[in-house]
Amino acid sequence: MKRVMVDDLPDAPLAAAGVFHQHWLPHVQTLLEQDDVLLALAAADHTHREWRKAIAAGLARAHAPRRVNIVAGSGLAIEAAAAYLAAAPGVTGQYLELDGEGAGRRQ
């Protein structure tokens, strides 16, 4: 599964969606021709949720049987989600907001 770290998105949801579509979407679609993809985005408030969910679901439908999911968070939470999703072959088209409070193994 290829991981794409999406960065430098604007704070405003409409602007962020526009930048994603213009700058990131063509690259992601090219990757999906060969492999499953995990998109990792920075955490954002609830105003970004709908466009991110729509991207995840739309890409999954358009590129089946390839899998594509989006996670939002940072650090170890992204690592734990990536490990989980790599081992969960039936999960695709999901947008997962990570908080880092329950991800990974407990010591």
N, C-alpha and C positions, 0 to 999 in steps of 0.2 A: 504494500500500500504506500503510495507516494504521499508525502506530507508537504503541504504548501502553507507557509507562514505568510498570511496576508497582513501587510502592515501599511502604515501611512494613509489610513482612511480618515476622511473628515469626521468631525463630531456630529454634524447634522445628519439625520438618517437619510434624507433624500439625496444629499450630496454624496454620502458614503455609498449608497446603492449605485449611483451614477458612476462613481470612480471604479467600483468593483466591476460593473458591466463593461466599462470601457477598457480598463487596464488588466484586470485579472481573469475575466471570463474566457477570453480566447485561449489563454495559456492553460487554464483548467480543462477546457474542452479538448485540447490537444493531448493532454496527459491522459484523459479518460479513454482515448482511443487505444491505449496500451495497458493501462493499469487502473486499479481502484485508487481513489483519492480521499485524503482527509485534509480539509481546510481548517486551519487554526487561525482564529481572529482574536483580537483583544476583546476583553469584556466590554460590554456597552449596556446602556440602560434599556428599559423596555421599549423605547421608541424604535429600536433597531430590530426587534424580534421578528416582525412580520416579513420584512424583506429578506432576512437571513433564512427564515423557514421556507420562503418561496424559492430561493436559490437552491437550497438542499433538495427539496422535493422535485423541482423542475429538472435539475441535473440528473437526479436518480431516474426519473421517468425517461428522459431523453437518451440516457446512456446505458440502460439495462442491457445485459446483466452486470455491468460494472457497478461497483458500489461507490457511493460518495456520501460523506457526512461532513457536517460543520461543527466544530467545537469552539467555544468562546471562553477564554480564561488565560491563565499564564502558568509557566513553570511546571511543577510536578503534577498539577492537575491535568495539563495537556498530555504529559507523558503517560499518566495512568489511563486517561481516556483513549489514547492511541493504542496502548497495549490491549485494553478491553475490546476495542472495535476490531483490531487485527484478528482477535480470536472469536469474533461474533459474526460469522459469515452471512447471517440473515438480516443484519441491521444495515439499512441504507436509507438515504433521503431524510436523515434526522438532523435537527439543530439542537445541540446540547449546550446549555449554559452551565459552566463549571464554577464551583466556588472554592475548591481546594480544601474543603473541610472534611470530606469523606472519601476522597479518592486515594487509591493505593492501599498498600498493606499497613496494618497497624503494627507497631512495635511492641 
